[in-house]
Amino acid sequence: MDPAITSFATYVALAFHEARNVRHLVKAGHLDRARYQLLITGMPTNRAEAWKALDPLRRQAANASSAQEAENVFRRKFGLSLEDLAALSENPHWSGSQRGGSRWVLIDRALIELRRAIDEKDEKRTSELLEQLPVMPHNTGFLADKLKSFGE
């Protein structure tokens, strides 16, 4: 197993975990349910249960031979790419919410960049991003803290 891909898989799982909150924008009528149906129905609403539900995908992705292949594990399950998650995070209706939004678009974009760096064998950029991701802020703290809250 490539440690960079293993870390990437964990962060991608975290991005999809956050994206499950799209249900709130759909319920409010801001987004079309059909586009996000697999994500909405594919994960529990409870945060701890949702993280557990993502674990088999995360483990499968960690064994991938490339970062793109790792992302594809999640794409096949939910029908969404990291670019789709970034676009979702840019939605202005997250404003004022403790979920989603501008902090997550920066995380999603960093993951897109990490995918590229890993697959292009850019070890310097891969290392930089793997150092930056844990200290990237999300809505209520830092990514490292969010992972610790799940026992990671």
mmCIF file of the C-alpha atoms, coordinates in Angstrom:
data_MODEL
# 
_entry.id   MODEL 
# 
loop_
_atom_site.group_PDB 
_atom_site.id 
_atom_site.type_symbol 
_atom_site.label_atom_id 
_atom_site.label_alt_id 
_atom_site.label_comp_id 
_atom_site.label_asym_id 
_atom_site.label_entity_id 
_atom_site.label_seq_id 
_atom_site.pdbx_PDB_ins_code 
_atom_site.Cartn_x 
_atom_site.Cartn_y 
_atom_site.Cartn_z 
_atom_site.occupancy 
_atom_site.B_iso_or_equiv 
_atom_site.pdbx_formal_charge 
_atom_site.auth_seq_id 
_atom_site.auth_comp_id 
_atom_site.auth_asym_id 
_atom_site.auth_atom_id 
_atom_site.pdbx_PDB_model_num 
ATOM 1   C CA . MET A 1 1   ? 0.000   0.000  0.000   1.00 0.00 ? 1   MET A CA 1 
ATOM 2   C CA . ASP A 1 2   ? 1.197   3.491  -0.880  1.00 0.00 ? 2   ASP A CA 1 
ATOM 3   C CA . PRO A 1 3   ? 1.000   5.697  2.246   1.00 0.00 ? 3   PRO A CA 1 
ATOM 4   C CA . ALA A 1 4   ? 0.105   8.753  0.141   1.00 0.00 ? 4   ALA A CA 1 
ATOM 5   C CA . ILE A 1 5   ? -2.829  6.929  -1.453  1.00 0.00 ? 5   ILE A CA 1 
ATOM 6   C CA . THR A 1 6   ? -3.925  5.641  1.955   1.00 0.00 ? 6   THR A CA 1 
ATOM 7   C CA . SER A 1 7   ? -3.980  9.203  3.312   1.00 0.00 ? 7   SER A CA 1 
ATOM 8   C CA . PHE A 1 8   ? -5.680  10.457 0.160   1.00 0.00 ? 8   PHE A CA 1 
ATOM 9   C CA . ALA A 1 9   ? -8.393  7.791  0.538   1.00 0.00 ? 9   ALA A CA 1 
ATOM 10  C CA . THR A 1 10  ? -9.050  8.893  4.120   1.00 0.00 ? 10  THR A CA 1 
ATOM 11  C CA . TYR A 1 11  ? -9.363  12.553 3.151   1.00 0.00 ? 11  TYR A CA 1 
ATOM 12  C CA . VAL A 1 12  ? -11.615 11.717 0.200   1.00 0.00 ? 12  VAL A CA 1 
ATOM 13  C CA . ALA A 1 13  ? -13.825 9.712  2.570   1.00 0.00 ? 13  ALA A CA 1 
ATOM 14  C CA . LEU A 1 14  ? -13.952 12.760 4.822   1.00 0.00 ? 14  LEU A CA 1 
ATOM 15  C CA . ALA A 1 15  ? -14.955 14.976 1.878   1.00 0.00 ? 15  ALA A CA 1 
ATOM 16  C CA . PHE A 1 16  ? -17.799 12.601 0.965   1.00 0.00 ? 16  PHE A CA 1 
ATOM 17  C CA . HIS A 1 17  ? -18.772 12.407 4.625   1.00 0.00 ? 17  HIS A CA 1 
ATOM 18  C CA . GLU A 1 18  ? -19.214 16.187 4.647   1.00 0.00 ? 18  GLU A CA 1 
ATOM 19  C CA . ALA A 1 19  ? -20.962 16.179 1.258   1.00 0.00 ? 19  ALA A CA 1 
ATOM 20  C CA . ARG A 1 20  ? -23.702 13.937 2.664   1.00 0.00 ? 20  ARG A CA 1 
ATOM 21  C CA . ASN A 1 21  ? -25.064 17.172 4.142   1.00 0.00 ? 21  ASN A CA 1 
ATOM 22  C CA . VAL A 1 22  ? -26.288 18.056 0.659   1.00 0.00 ? 22  VAL A CA 1 
ATOM 23  C CA . ARG A 1 23  ? -29.583 16.654 1.907   1.00 0.00 ? 23  ARG A CA 1 
ATOM 24  C CA . HIS A 1 24  ? -30.155 19.963 3.698   1.00 0.00 ? 24  HIS A CA 1 
ATOM 25  C CA . LEU A 1 25  ? -29.806 21.997 0.494   1.00 0.00 ? 25  LEU A CA 1 
ATOM 26  C CA . VAL A 1 26  ? -32.010 19.536 -1.372  1.00 0.00 ? 26  VAL A CA 1 
ATOM 27  C CA . LYS A 1 27  ? -34.675 19.655 1.349   1.00 0.00 ? 27  LYS A CA 1 
ATOM 28  C CA . ALA A 1 28  ? -34.611 23.472 1.226   1.00 0.00 ? 28  ALA A CA 1 
ATOM 29  C CA . GLY A 1 29  ? -35.195 23.321 -2.543  1.00 0.00 ? 29  GLY A CA 1 
ATOM 30  C CA . HIS A 1 30  ? -31.791 24.721 -3.528  1.00 0.00 ? 30  HIS A CA 1 
ATOM 31  C CA . LEU A 1 31  ? -30.578 21.636 -5.415  1.00 0.00 ? 31  LEU A CA 1 
ATOM 32  C CA . ASP A 1 32  ? -32.104 18.865 -7.488  1.00 0.00 ? 32  ASP A CA 1 
ATOM 33  C CA . ARG A 1 33  ? -32.383 15.632 -5.495  1.00 0.00 ? 33  ARG A CA 1 
ATOM 34  C CA . ALA A 1 34  ? -31.753 13.375 -8.509  1.00 0.00 ? 34  ALA A CA 1 
ATOM 35  C CA . ARG A 1 35  ? -28.150 14.580 -8.907  1.00 0.00 ? 35  ARG A CA 1 
ATOM 36  C CA . TYR A 1 36  ? -27.323 13.728 -5.287  1.00 0.00 ? 36  TYR A CA 1 
ATOM 37  C CA . GLN A 1 37  ? -29.654 10.765 -4.761  1.00 0.00 ? 37  GLN A CA 1 
ATOM 38  C CA . LEU A 1 38  ? -26.876 8.188  -4.378  1.00 0.00 ? 38  LEU A CA 1 
ATOM 39  C CA . LEU A 1 39  ? -25.130 10.340 -1.793  1.00 0.00 ? 39  LEU A CA 1 
ATOM 40  C CA . ILE A 1 40  ? -28.315 11.087 0.130   1.00 0.00 ? 40  ILE A CA 1 
ATOM 41  C CA . THR A 1 41  ? -29.525 7.498  0.241   1.00 0.00 ? 41  THR A CA 1 
ATOM 42  C CA . GLY A 1 42  ? -26.070 5.928  0.383   1.00 0.00 ? 42  GLY A CA 1 
ATOM 43  C CA . MET A 1 43  ? -25.091 7.209  3.814   1.00 0.00 ? 43  MET A CA 1 
ATOM 44  C CA . PRO A 1 44  ? -26.722 7.484  7.206   1.00 0.00 ? 44  PRO A CA 1 
ATOM 45  C CA . THR A 1 45  ? -27.481 10.988 8.462   1.00 0.00 ? 45  THR A CA 1 
ATOM 46  C CA . ASN A 1 46  ? -25.764 10.276 11.800  1.00 0.00 ? 46  ASN A CA 1 
ATOM 47  C CA . ARG A 1 47  ? -22.138 11.404 11.527  1.00 0.00 ? 47  ARG A CA 1 
ATOM 48  C CA . ALA A 1 48  ? -20.606 8.398  13.334  1.00 0.00 ? 48  ALA A CA 1 
ATOM 49  C CA . GLU A 1 49  ? -22.731 5.903  11.412  1.00 0.00 ? 49  GLU A CA 1 
ATOM 50  C CA . ALA A 1 50  ? -21.909 7.666  8.147   1.00 0.00 ? 50  ALA A CA 1 
ATOM 51  C CA . TRP A 1 51  ? -18.178 7.424  8.881   1.00 0.00 ? 51  TRP A CA 1 
ATOM 52  C CA . LYS A 1 52  ? -18.551 3.694  9.590   1.00 0.00 ? 52  LYS A CA 1 
ATOM 53  C CA . ALA A 1 53  ? -20.491 3.268  6.358   1.00 0.00 ? 53  ALA A CA 1 
ATOM 54  C CA . LEU A 1 54  ? -17.621 4.874  4.431   1.00 0.00 ? 54  LEU A CA 1 
ATOM 55  C CA . ASP A 1 55  ? -14.980 2.615  5.965   1.00 0.00 ? 55  ASP A CA 1 
ATOM 56  C CA . PRO A 1 56  ? -15.249 -0.245 3.414   1.00 0.00 ? 56  PRO A CA 1 
ATOM 57  C CA . LEU A 1 57  ? -14.894 2.258  0.562   1.00 0.00 ? 57  LEU A CA 1 
ATOM 58  C CA . ARG A 1 58  ? -11.969 3.948  2.273   1.00 0.00 ? 58  ARG A CA 1 
ATOM 59  C CA . ARG A 1 59  ? -10.200 0.612  2.762   1.00 0.00 ? 59  ARG A CA 1 
ATOM 60  C CA . GLN A 1 60  ? -10.801 -0.378 -0.848  1.00 0.00 ? 60  GLN A CA 1 
ATOM 61  C CA . ALA A 1 61  ? -9.549  3.006  -2.068  1.00 0.00 ? 61  ALA A CA 1 
ATOM 62  C CA . ALA A 1 62  ? -6.448  2.751  0.136   1.00 0.00 ? 62  ALA A CA 1 
ATOM 63  C CA . ASN A 1 63  ? -5.445  -0.354 -1.827  1.00 0.00 ? 63  ASN A CA 1 
ATOM 64  C CA . ALA A 1 64  ? -5.712  1.393  -5.210  1.00 0.00 ? 64  ALA A CA 1 
ATOM 65  C CA . SER A 1 65  ? -2.701  1.658  -7.474  1.00 0.00 ? 65  SER A CA 1 
ATOM 66  C CA . SER A 1 66  ? -3.323  5.357  -8.197  1.00 0.00 ? 66  SER A CA 1 
ATOM 67  C CA . ALA A 1 67  ? -5.071  8.292  -6.588  1.00 0.00 ? 67  ALA A CA 1 
ATOM 68  C CA . GLN A 1 68  ? -7.497  8.451  -9.520  1.00 0.00 ? 68  GLN A CA 1 
ATOM 69  C CA . GLU A 1 69  ? -8.368  4.806  -9.000  1.00 0.00 ? 69  GLU A CA 1 
ATOM 70  C CA . ALA A 1 70  ? -8.875  5.534  -5.282  1.00 0.00 ? 70  ALA A CA 1 
ATOM 71  C CA . GLU A 1 71  ? -11.243 8.388  -6.077  1.00 0.00 ? 71  GLU A CA 1 
ATOM 72  C CA . ASN A 1 72  ? -13.095 6.184  -8.549  1.00 0.00 ? 72  ASN A CA 1 
ATOM 73  C CA . VAL A 1 73  ? -14.094 3.864  -5.687  1.00 0.00 ? 73  VAL A CA 1 
ATOM 74  C CA . PHE A 1 74  ? -16.172 6.722  -4.262  1.00 0.00 ? 74  PHE A CA 1 
ATOM 75  C CA . ARG A 1 75  ? -17.282 7.931  -7.697  1.00 0.00 ? 75  ARG A CA 1 
ATOM 76  C CA . ARG A 1 76  ? -18.731 4.526  -8.554  1.00 0.00 ? 76  ARG A CA 1 
ATOM 77  C CA . LYS A 1 77  ? -20.664 4.440  -5.270  1.00 0.00 ? 77  LYS A CA 1 
ATOM 78  C CA . PHE A 1 78  ? -21.987 8.007  -5.251  1.00 0.00 ? 78  PHE A CA 1 
ATOM 79  C CA . GLY A 1 79  ? -21.816 9.149  -8.895  1.00 0.00 ? 79  GLY A CA 1 
ATOM 80  C CA . LEU A 1 80  ? -19.781 12.223 -7.931  1.00 0.00 ? 80  LEU A CA 1 
ATOM 81  C CA . SER A 1 81  ? -16.170 13.272 -8.448  1.00 0.00 ? 81  SER A CA 1 
ATOM 82  C CA . LEU A 1 82  ? -14.003 15.545 -6.337  1.00 0.00 ? 82  LEU A CA 1 
ATOM 83  C CA . GLU A 1 83  ? -14.713 18.264 -8.895  1.00 0.00 ? 83  GLU A CA 1 
ATOM 84  C CA . ASP A 1 84  ? -18.433 17.708 -8.264  1.00 0.00 ? 84  ASP A CA 1 
ATOM 85  C CA . LEU A 1 85  ? -17.842 18.022 -4.509  1.00 0.00 ? 85  LEU A CA 1 
ATOM 86  C CA . ALA A 1 86  ? -15.930 21.261 -5.051  1.00 0.00 ? 86  ALA A CA 1 
ATOM 87  C CA . ALA A 1 87  ? -18.822 22.644 -7.114  1.00 0.00 ? 87  ALA A CA 1 
ATOM 88  C CA . LEU A 1 88  ? -21.258 21.562 -4.396  1.00 0.00 ? 88  LEU A CA 1 
ATOM 89  C CA . SER A 1 89  ? -19.129 23.297 -1.751  1.00 0.00 ? 89  SER A CA 1 
ATOM 90  C CA . GLU A 1 90  ? -19.239 26.504 -3.794  1.00 0.00 ? 90  GLU A CA 1 
ATOM 91  C CA . ASN A 1 91  ? -23.020 26.645 -3.515  1.00 0.00 ? 91  ASN A CA 1 
ATOM 92  C CA . PRO A 1 92  ? -23.888 29.997 -1.889  1.00 0.00 ? 92  PRO A CA 1 
ATOM 93  C CA . HIS A 1 93  ? -26.722 28.449 0.133   1.00 0.00 ? 93  HIS A CA 1 
ATOM 94  C CA . TRP A 1 94  ? -24.186 26.971 2.588   1.00 0.00 ? 94  TRP A CA 1 
ATOM 95  C CA . SER A 1 95  ? -23.579 30.493 3.884   1.00 0.00 ? 95  SER A CA 1 
ATOM 96  C CA . GLY A 1 96  ? -24.115 30.722 7.624   1.00 0.00 ? 96  GLY A CA 1 
ATOM 97  C CA . SER A 1 97  ? -24.275 26.937 7.986   1.00 0.00 ? 97  SER A CA 1 
ATOM 98  C CA . GLN A 1 98  ? -22.077 24.753 10.187  1.00 0.00 ? 98  GLN A CA 1 
ATOM 99  C CA . ARG A 1 99  ? -21.873 22.402 7.179   1.00 0.00 ? 99  ARG A CA 1 
ATOM 100 C CA . GLY A 1 100 ? -20.310 22.563 3.733   1.00 0.00 ? 100 GLY A CA 1 
ATOM 101 C CA . GLY A 1 101 ? -19.342 25.810 2.129   1.00 0.00 ? 101 GLY A CA 1 
ATOM 102 C CA . SER A 1 102 ? -16.264 27.830 1.381   1.00 0.00 ? 102 SER A CA 1 
ATOM 103 C CA . ARG A 1 103 ? -13.915 26.010 3.772   1.00 0.00 ? 103 ARG A CA 1 
ATOM 104 C CA . TRP A 1 104 ? -14.776 22.696 2.150   1.00 0.00 ? 104 TRP A CA 1 
ATOM 105 C CA . VAL A 1 105 ? -14.276 23.987 -1.378  1.00 0.00 ? 105 VAL A CA 1 
ATOM 106 C CA . LEU A 1 106 ? -10.661 24.712 -0.397  1.00 0.00 ? 106 LEU A CA 1 
ATOM 107 C CA . ILE A 1 107 ? -10.323 21.187 0.995   1.00 0.00 ? 107 ILE A CA 1 
ATOM 108 C CA . ASP A 1 108 ? -11.936 19.649 -2.094  1.00 0.00 ? 108 ASP A CA 1 
ATOM 109 C CA . ARG A 1 109 ? -9.577  21.606 -4.354  1.00 0.00 ? 109 ARG A CA 1 
ATOM 110 C CA . ALA A 1 110 ? -6.572  20.539 -2.261  1.00 0.00 ? 110 ALA A CA 1 
ATOM 111 C CA . LEU A 1 111 ? -7.676  16.933 -2.736  1.00 0.00 ? 111 LEU A CA 1 
ATOM 112 C CA . ILE A 1 112 ? -7.926  17.432 -6.498  1.00 0.00 ? 112 ILE A CA 1 
ATOM 113 C CA . GLU A 1 113 ? -4.396  18.818 -6.419  1.00 0.00 ? 113 GLU A CA 1 
ATOM 114 C CA . LEU A 1 114 ? -3.206  15.931 -4.221  1.00 0.00 ? 114 LEU A CA 1 
ATOM 115 C CA . ARG A 1 115 ? -4.722  13.410 -6.650  1.00 0.00 ? 115 ARG A CA 1 
ATOM 116 C CA . ARG A 1 116 ? -2.785  15.040 -9.451  1.00 0.00 ? 116 ARG A CA 1 
ATOM 117 C CA . ALA A 1 117 ? 0.473   15.239 -7.459  1.00 0.00 ? 117 ALA A CA 1 
ATOM 118 C CA . ILE A 1 118 ? 0.309   11.576 -6.427  1.00 0.00 ? 118 ILE A CA 1 
ATOM 119 C CA . ASP A 1 119 ? -0.462  10.341 -9.920  1.00 0.00 ? 119 ASP A CA 1 
ATOM 120 C CA . GLU A 1 120 ? 2.197   12.553 -11.525 1.00 0.00 ? 120 GLU A CA 1 
ATOM 121 C CA . LYS A 1 121 ? 4.700   11.257 -8.959  1.00 0.00 ? 121 LYS A CA 1 
ATOM 122 C CA . ASP A 1 122 ? 5.376   14.794 -7.723  1.00 0.00 ? 122 ASP A CA 1 
ATOM 123 C CA . GLU A 1 123 ? 6.728   13.749 -4.333  1.00 0.00 ? 123 GLU A CA 1 
ATOM 124 C CA . LYS A 1 124 ? 7.496   17.293 -3.191  1.00 0.00 ? 124 LYS A CA 1 
ATOM 125 C CA . ARG A 1 125 ? 3.972   18.585 -3.851  1.00 0.00 ? 125 ARG A CA 1 
ATOM 126 C CA . THR A 1 126 ? 2.435   15.405 -2.464  1.00 0.00 ? 126 THR A CA 1 
ATOM 127 C CA . SER A 1 127 ? 4.366   15.866 0.794   1.00 0.00 ? 127 SER A CA 1 
ATOM 128 C CA . GLU A 1 128 ? 3.402   19.539 1.002   1.00 0.00 ? 128 GLU A CA 1 
ATOM 129 C CA . LEU A 1 129 ? -0.283  18.778 0.570   1.00 0.00 ? 129 LEU A CA 1 
ATOM 130 C CA . LEU A 1 130 ? -0.188  15.901 3.058   1.00 0.00 ? 130 LEU A CA 1 
ATOM 131 C CA . GLU A 1 131 ? 1.299   18.335 5.579   1.00 0.00 ? 131 GLU A CA 1 
ATOM 132 C CA . GLN A 1 132 ? -1.264  21.057 4.795   1.00 0.00 ? 132 GLN A CA 1 
ATOM 133 C CA . LEU A 1 133 ? -4.440  18.962 4.810   1.00 0.00 ? 133 LEU A CA 1 
ATOM 134 C CA . PRO A 1 134 ? -4.498  18.079 8.533   1.00 0.00 ? 134 PRO A CA 1 
ATOM 135 C CA . VAL A 1 135 ? -4.286  21.753 9.501   1.00 0.00 ? 135 VAL A CA 1 
ATOM 136 C CA . MET A 1 136 ? -6.841  22.983 6.968   1.00 0.00 ? 136 MET A CA 1 
ATOM 137 C CA . PRO A 1 137 ? -9.825  24.499 8.742   1.00 0.00 ? 137 PRO A CA 1 
ATOM 138 C CA . HIS A 1 138 ? -13.325 23.269 8.124   1.00 0.00 ? 138 HIS A CA 1 
ATOM 139 C CA . ASN A 1 139 ? -16.464 24.741 9.659   1.00 0.00 ? 139 ASN A CA 1 
ATOM 140 C CA . THR A 1 140 ? -15.803 23.800 13.284  1.00 0.00 ? 140 THR A CA 1 
ATOM 141 C CA . GLY A 1 141 ? -12.069 23.027 13.544  1.00 0.00 ? 141 GLY A CA 1 
ATOM 142 C CA . PHE A 1 142 ? -9.270  21.397 11.593  1.00 0.00 ? 142 PHE A CA 1 
ATOM 143 C CA . LEU A 1 143 ? -9.289  18.253 9.474   1.00 0.00 ? 143 LEU A CA 1 
ATOM 144 C CA . ALA A 1 144 ? -6.933  16.430 11.856  1.00 0.00 ? 144 ALA A CA 1 
ATOM 145 C CA . ASP A 1 145 ? -9.372  17.090 14.699  1.00 0.00 ? 145 ASP A CA 1 
ATOM 146 C CA . LYS A 1 146 ? -12.299 15.848 12.633  1.00 0.00 ? 146 LYS A CA 1 
ATOM 147 C CA . LEU A 1 147 ? -10.423 12.617 11.919  1.00 0.00 ? 147 LEU A CA 1 
ATOM 148 C CA . LYS A 1 148 ? -9.531  12.240 15.598  1.00 0.00 ? 148 LYS A CA 1 
ATOM 149 C CA . SER A 1 149 ? -13.204 12.570 16.466  1.00 0.00 ? 149 SER A CA 1 
ATOM 150 C CA . PHE A 1 150 ? -13.747 9.384  14.424  1.00 0.00 ? 150 PHE A CA 1 
ATOM 151 C CA . GLY A 1 151 ? -10.863 7.594  16.133  1.00 0.00 ? 151 GLY A CA 1 
ATOM 152 C CA . GLU A 1 152 ? -8.449  8.010  13.218  1.00 0.00 ? 152 GLU A CA 1 
# 
